[in-house]
Amino acid sequence: MLLAWENSADAQGVTQVQEPLSAEFVARHILSSQNLATDLQQRFVVLDGSGSPIGTVDLLDYSPATASADIGIYITPQARRQGYATQAIA
């Protein structure tokens, strides 16, 4: 699921990645610690009302000094414009 989302055509142009990610890269990313305090980034999966995954929210370049981070959001095309991104950020 994450591999398909990362490499989807609709995500191109809104990501900093220029080439498709490999399954091995995504697997390593999933298995990495993903600790905001130590890695300065963390990924969360967004679920719909039935508990199905419909996207991700990434906190990137976290600054402990200012308690701020960049936010990256991906919501699947069929789940867009339904308030999921707004709810995830809240």
Buried (B, 14 or more C-beta within 10 A) or exposed (E): EBBEBBBBEEBEEEEEEEEEBEEEEBEEBEEEEBEEEEEBBBBEEBEBEEEEBBBBBBBEEBEEEEEEBEEBBBBBEEBBEEEBBEEBEE
